[in-house]
Amino acid sequence: MKSISNKLASLLLIAGAWVGSAAHAVQDLPGGPAVNQLNLHPPVTKIAEEQHFLHWMMLIICTVIFVAVFSVMFYSIWKHRRSKGAKSANFHESVTVEVVWTIVPFIIVILMALPATKVLVAQKDTTNADLTIKTTGYQWKWGYDYITGEGEGLAFISTLDSSHRVMSDSGNVKDAPTDYLLKVDNPMVVPVGKKIRIITTANDVIHAFMVPAFGIKQDAIPGFVRDTWFRAEKIGDYYGQCAELCGKEHAYMPIHVKVVSAEDYTTWVADQKKKAAAKLDDPTKVWALDDIMKRGEKVYAANCAACHQANGKGAGPIKPLDGSAIVLDADHVKQIQVLLKGAANGAMPAWAQLSDTDIAAVATYTKNSWSNKTGQLVQPAEIVAQRGK
């Protein structure tokens, strides 16, 4: 008995130490979520503020009704119990009571529906937007295309920071940062105080774009275009996640929206356009192996390593690239088509959104890394020739 008590005490100490270390690692994240957060995220848009008001208004009304109804019910049960000699009354319906308990709930429902309808209509009013961003869900990342407004023409992919994925895979999260599994390489950047229209769609399966601080959640459905909007009234970093179960990497599909001042946004746009211009490679350029390998290593780390691993060995159902017959094949067509169109019914996503040079670079990298020392080089012109086939 004593040994059992000692073992139980040891287990409790271990559990306490684990909880303590876990609690120590968790901190409030600016923009939410917060430790022990019970309420909704602090709102930074008018819509989110109105959603908070509706939430509490309806909760209070429902609580008052609940308390009133059950108080009367329990009072009646106790006051008129049989042990006190109470006898049931014999009466027919009362027209007055029938009218009252029909009209009163109707009025309550109307009083709740009017402000709710107003907010719902406002949520769908995407007209007169200052900036329109097309948001495309991929397995498992987000693509942002700035369609109209300042920054028109910018486009990039937003992916979970690779160091966070490595930390998650290792299981050692005692030194996890406050933005663990929410940090991305390219956040969506928008100006404060401007109406931002978000157009959602998806490349493969259903995703959902959700940022709680803005009060927005919109499904992204393949083949459909839907929209929502927000106007952030406070500068800062705000986070969300895909809110639709979209596959095994669903937990690694964060959203980071960076709200900046109008001046900082203009500076960011100018900087991004310079970077975009620098990346406009000539698809007819003939690359040397060493140069395209360096670029391919970066493309692989940002887009492929999460599934195929940095060592190219794959994991579980993910097939290895190291030693793969498709990768080793001197005829590059099949590998290029897999990169452009995906494979295995979407398990391997399409990467057509990458540039011709990036696809050529990552194909070359896989053909010459690990044990795949083929010496083969895929040129961007080969990707151009295969697009659309």
C-alpha positions in Angstrom: 0.0 0.0 0.0 2.9 2.3 0.9 4.6 1.6 -2.4 1.4 2.4 -4.3 1.2 5.7 -2.4 4.8 6.5 -3.2 4.2 5.8 -6.9 1.1 7.9 -6.9 3.0 10.7 -5.3 5.8 10.4 -7.9 3.3 10.5 -10.7 1.6 13.6 -9.2 5.0 15.3 -8.9 5.9 14.5 -12.5 2.5 15.8 -13.7 2.9 18.9 -11.6 6.3 19.6 -13.0 5.1 19.0 -16.5 2.1 21.4 -16.0 4.4 23.9 -14.4 6.8 23.9 -17.3 4.0 24.0 -19.8 2.4 26.9 -18.0 5.7 28.7 -17.8 6.1 28.4 -21.6 2.6 29.9 -22.3 2.2 33.7 -22.5 -0.3 36.1 -23.8 0.0 36.8 -27.5 -0.5 40.5 -28.5 -3.8 40.6 -30.4 -4.9 37.4 -28.8 -5.3 34.6 -27.7 -4.4 35.2 -24.0 -3.7 32.8 -21.2 -6.9 31.6 -19.5 -8.9 33.7 -22.0 -12.6 33.1 -21.4 -14.1 35.9 -23.5 -13.9 36.5 -27.2 -10.7 38.1 -28.6 -10.4 41.8 -27.9 -12.2 43.4 -30.9 -10.3 45.8 -33.2 -13.1 46.4 -35.7 -16.6 47.8 -35.3 -18.1 44.5 -36.5 -16.2 42.6 -33.9 -17.4 45.1 -31.2 -21.0 44.6 -32.3 -20.5 40.8 -32.2 -19.3 41.1 -28.6 -22.4 43.2 -27.8 -24.7 40.7 -29.4 -23.0 37.8 -27.6 -23.4 39.4 -24.1 -26.8 40.8 -24.8 -28.2 37.4 -25.8 -26.4 35.6 -23.1 -27.9 37.9 -20.4 -31.4 37.7 -21.9 -31.2 33.9 -22.0 -29.8 33.7 -18.5 -32.6 36.0 -17.1 -35.3 33.8 -18.9 -33.6 30.6 -17.6 -33.5 31.9 -14.0 -37.0 33.2 -14.1 -38.6 30.1 -15.6 -36.8 27.6 -13.4 -37.3 29.8 -10.3 -41.0 29.7 -10.8 -41.0 26.0 -11.6 -38.9 25.0 -8.6 -40.9 27.4 -6.3 -44.2 25.8 -7.5 -42.8 22.3 -7.0 -41.7 23.1 -3.5 -44.6 25.3 -2.4 -47.3 23.0 -3.7 -45.8 19.6 -2.9 -48.1 16.8 -2.0 -46.5 16.3 1.5 -47.9 19.7 2.5 -51.4 18.6 1.4 -51.5 20.6 -1.8 -54.1 19.5 -4.3 -54.0 20.0 -8.0 -56.3 22.6 -9.4 -59.0 21.8 -12.0 -59.2 24.6 -14.6 -59.4 25.2 -18.3 -57.1 27.3 -20.5 -56.8 31.1 -19.9 -57.0 33.2 -23.1 -55.1 36.0 -21.4 -52.2 33.7 -20.3 -52.1 32.2 -23.8 -51.9 35.6 -25.4 -49.3 36.9 -23.0 -46.9 33.9 -23.3 -47.2 34.1 -27.1 -46.7 37.8 -27.4 -43.9 38.3 -24.9 -41.5 35.6 -26.4 -42.3 37.1 -29.8 -41.3 40.6 -28.7 -38.1 39.2 -27.1 -37.2 37.3 -30.3 -37.8 40.5 -32.4 -35.7 42.6 -30.0 -32.9 40.0 -30.4 -33.3 39.7 -34.1 -33.2 43.4 -35.0 -29.6 44.1 -33.9 -28.4 40.7 -35.1 -29.8 41.3 -38.6 -28.2 44.7 -38.7 -24.8 43.2 -37.9 -25.3 40.3 -40.4 -26.2 42.8 -43.2 -23.2 45.0 -42.3 -20.9 41.9 -42.4 -21.9 41.2 -46.0 -21.5 44.8 -47.3 -18.2 44.5 -49.1 -18.8 47.6 -51.3 -16.5 50.6 -51.5 -13.5 48.7 -50.3 -10.1 50.6 -50.3 -8.2 47.4 -50.9 -9.2 44.0 -52.2 -7.1 40.9 -51.4 -7.8 37.5 -52.9 -7.1 34.8 -50.3 -6.5 31.3 -51.6 -6.4 28.3 -49.3 -3.8 25.6 -50.2 -2.9 22.4 -48.4 -1.5 23.8 -46.2 -0.8 27.5 -46.6 -2.4 30.7 -47.8 -1.9 32.6 -51.0 -2.5 36.4 -51.0 -3.1 38.4 -54.2 -3.6 42.1 -53.9 -6.3 42.7 -56.6 -7.2 46.4 -56.3 -6.0 49.4 -54.3 -2.6 50.4 -53.2 -0.3 47.4 -53.7 -2.3 46.1 -56.7 -0.4 43.3 -58.4 1.5 42.0 -55.3 1.2 38.3 -54.7 2.9 35.8 -52.3 2.4 32.6 -50.4 2.2 32.6 -46.6 3.6 29.5 -44.9 4.2 28.5 -41.3 7.7 29.4 -40.2 9.9 26.3 -40.7 11.5 26.6 -37.3 8.1 26.2 -35.6 7.3 23.1 -37.6 10.7 21.6 -36.6 9.9 22.4 -32.9 6.5 20.8 -33.2 7.9 17.7 -34.9 10.5 17.3 -32.1 7.9 17.5 -29.3 10.1 19.8 -27.3 8.2 23.0 -26.9 9.5 24.2 -23.5 11.2 27.2 -25.2 8.3 27.9 -27.6 7.8 31.6 -28.4 4.5 33.4 -27.7 3.5 33.1 -31.4 4.2 29.3 -31.5 2.6 27.8 -34.6 1.3 31.2 -35.7 4.4 32.8 -37.1 4.6 32.8 -40.9 7.2 33.8 -43.4 5.0 36.4 -45.3 2.1 37.9 -43.3 -0.7 39.8 -44.9 0.0 43.5 -44.5 -2.8 46.0 -44.5 -3.2 49.7 -43.6 -5.1 50.8 -40.5 -8.5 52.4 -40.9 -9.0 51.2 -44.4 -11.8 48.9 -45.6 -10.2 45.6 -46.7 -12.3 43.2 -48.8 -11.2 39.6 -48.6 -12.1 37.3 -51.5 -11.8 33.7 -50.5 -11.4 30.6 -52.6 -9.4 27.4 -52.4 -7.1 25.3 -54.6 -7.8 21.8 -53.4 -10.3 21.3 -50.4 -12.5 23.5 -48.3 -10.6 25.9 -46.0 -11.9 28.8 -43.9 -10.2 32.2 -43.4 -10.8 33.3 -39.8 -9.3 36.2 -37.7 -11.3 36.4 -34.4 -10.0 39.9 -33.6 -11.6 41.2 -36.8 -14.9 39.2 -36.3 -14.5 37.5 -39.7 -14.8 33.9 -40.8 -15.4 32.9 -44.4 -15.2 29.5 -46.0 -12.8 29.1 -48.9 -14.3 26.6 -51.3 -12.7 25.3 -54.5 -14.5 26.6 -57.6 -16.4 29.3 -55.7 -15.6 32.9 -54.8 -16.9 34.3 -51.6 -16.1 37.5 -49.7 -16.0 39.3 -46.4 -14.4 42.5 -45.1 -12.8 44.2 -42.1 -11.5 47.7 -41.1 -8.9 47.4 -38.4 -8.9 50.4 -36.1 -5.7 49.6 -34.2 -2.1 49.0 -35.4 -0.7 45.6 -34.4 -0.4 41.9 -35.3 -3.5 39.8 -35.4 -3.7 36.0 -35.8 -6.1 33.4 -37.0 -6.1 29.9 -38.4 -7.9 27.8 -41.0 -11.2 27.0 -39.3 -12.1 24.1 -41.5 -10.6 20.6 -41.1 -8.7 20.4 -44.3 -6.3 17.5 -43.9 -3.4 16.2 -41.8 -1.5 19.6 -41.8 -4.6 21.5 -40.8 -3.0 22.6 -37.5 -0.1 24.2 -39.4 -2.0 26.7 -41.5 -2.0 29.9 -39.5 -3.0 33.4 -40.6 -1.0 36.5 -39.6 -2.4 39.9 -40.5 -0.1 42.8 -39.8 -1.9 46.2 -39.5 0.4 49.2 -40.1 0.0 52.9 -40.5 -0.7 54.3 -44.0 2.8 55.6 -44.3 4.4 52.3 -43.3 2.0 50.5 -45.7 3.1 52.7 -48.6 6.7 51.9 -47.7 6.0 48.2 -47.5 4.3 48.2 -50.9 7.3 50.0 -52.5 9.7 47.5 -51.0 7.6 44.5 -52.1 7.4 45.8 -55.6 11.1 46.1 -55.7 11.5 42.5 -54.5 8.9 41.3 -57.0 10.7 43.0 -59.8 14.0 41.4 -58.7 12.3 38.0 -58.8 11.0 38.4 -62.3 13.4 35.9 -63.8 13.8 35.5 -67.6 12.3 32.0 -68.2 14.7 31.6 -71.1 17.7 32.1 -68.9 20.0 29.1 -68.8 21.1 28.4 -65.2 24.3 26.9 -63.9 23.8 23.9 -61.6 25.4 25.5 -58.5 23.3 28.7 -58.8 20.0 27.0 -59.3 20.7 24.5 -56.5 21.1 27.3 -54.0 17.7 28.7 -55.1 16.1 25.3 -55.1 17.3 24.7 -51.5 15.4 27.8 -50.3 12.2 26.8 -52.3 12.3 23.3 -50.9 12.7 24.5 -47.3 9.8 26.9 -47.6 7.4 24.6 -49.5 8.4 21.0 -49.5 10.3 20.1 -46.3 7.2 20.2 -44.1 5.9 17.0 -45.7 8.9 15.3 -47.4 11.3 16.3 -44.5 14.6 18.1 -44.9 16.3 14.8 -45.5 13.9 13.9 -48.4 12.9 10.7 -46.6 9.1 11.4 -46.3 7.0 10.2 -43.5 4.1 7.8 -43.2 2.1 8.0 -46.4 4.3 10.8 -47.8 6.6 9.2 -50.3 10.4 9.8 -50.1 12.1 11.9 -52.7 15.5 10.4 -51.9 15.8 7.5 -54.3 12.4 8.2 -56.0 12.2 6.8 -59.5 10.3 9.9 -60.7 12.9 12.2 -59.3 15.8 10.2 -60.7 14.3 9.8 -64.2 16.3 11.6 -66.8 13.0 12.5 -68.6 11.9 15.4 -66.5 8.3 15.6 -67.8 6.6 13.4 -65.1 8.2 15.2 -62.2 7.4 18.6 -63.7 3.7 17.5 -64.2 3.5 16.3 -60.6 4.8 19.7 -59.4 2.4 21.6 -61.6 -0.7 19.5 -61.0 -0.2 17.6 -57.9 -0.7 13.9 -57.4 -2.4 11.2 -55.3 -5.8 12.9 -55.5 -4.6 16.0 -53.9 -2.4 14.4 -51.2 0.5 16.0 -53.1 -0.7 19.6 -53.8 -0.2 21.4 -57.0 2.6 24.1 -57.1 1.6 25.9 -60.2 1.5 29.1 -58.3 5.3 29.1 -58.0 7.3 30.8 -60.7 8.9 28.7 -63.6 12.3 29.3 -62.1 11.3 28.3 -58.6 9.8 25.0 -59.9 12.9 24.3 -62.0 15.1 25.1 -59.1 13.3 22.8 -56.6 13.2 20.0 -59.2 16.9 20.4 -59.8 17.5 20.4 -56.0 15.7 17.1 -55.5 17.6 15.5 -58.3 20.9 16.4 -56.8 20.4 16.2 -53.1 20.8 13.4 -50.5 21.7 10.3 -52.4 20.2 11.6 -55.7 23.5 12.7 -57.3 22.2 12.7 -60.8 23.9 15.8 -62.2 20.6 16.6 -64.0 19.5 20.2 -64.3 16.0 21.3 -65.0 15.8 24.7 -66.8 12.8 27.2 -66.5 12.1 26.8 -70.2 11.1 23.2 -69.5 8.5 24.3 -67.0 7.1 26.9 -69.5 6.7 24.1 -72.1 4.8 21.9 -69.6 2.3 24.5 -68.3 -1.1 23.9 -69.6 -0.5 20.4 -70.8 
